[in-house]
Amino acid sequence: MGDEHAVVYEIVADGVLTEGSRSTLRGMGLAASTRPDGSVVLRGEFAGLAELNDVIFSLEDLGLGLVSVRQIP
C-alpha cells in the first residue's frame, strides 16, 4: 500500500474490534475506528483490486462482517 496509483477505500463492517484485530489491520496499512452505532470503519490505500480483495476476504477471520465498500475521491 502507499503506491502512487493507490486508491483510497472505506470499508464498513459489523463486529467488534479487538486489540488483535486492530493490530492486524494496522499491519495491513488500514486505519480502523468504531462509529457510535457500533459499525467498524476501515480506511486505507489500495494499489489494486487484489489488495482490496485480500482485506475483504480477511474480515471473516477477524470476526467482522462486510457491510459496504466505497471508493473515496
N, C-alpha and C positions, 0 to 999 in steps of 0.2 A: 504494500500500500504506500501511498505517497508519490506515485508516479505522476509525471507532468500531465498525462492524459487522463488522470483519475477523475471519476465522477463521484460526487457525494450522494449517499443514500441514507434515508431514515427508515429504520425497521422498527415496527411496533409489535410487541409480543405480550402475551399474558403469562403470568407465573411470578415466581419470587426470585429475586437476585440474591444469591448467597455470596459470601466473600470469595469462594472458589470460582463461581461463575463470573463474578466481576473481574477477577484476576485473569481468567481465561479470555474474556472479552477484551481486556486491556492488551493482552498479548497478541490479539488479532488486530490491534490498532483501532478498536472501537471505543467510543465514549458511551457510557451507559448511565441512564437516570430512570427514576421512577416517577410517574405522574401521580397527582393526587387521587385519580381514580384507580390506581394500582397497576396500570399498564406500564410496561417497560419500554423505554425508547432507546434504541441503539443508533448511533450515527457514526459514519466513517466513510473514508475514500476507498473506492474500488477501481482497480485498473481495468477490470473487465467483468463480464457476467460470471465467469468461472469463479472468481474470488467472492462475488456476491452469493453465488450458489453454495459455496463452501460454508459461509456463515449461516445461511438459511438452513442447510442440512444439519448443522451442528446445534441448532436451537433445541431440538428434542433431547439431545444428550445433556443439555444444560438445564432441562426441566422447564423449558419455555415453549409456548405455542405461538406460531406465526399469526399475526392479525393483519398486518399490511406492510407494504414496501413502497416507498416513493422516492423518486429522484429529487434532489434539492438543487434548484437552479443556482 
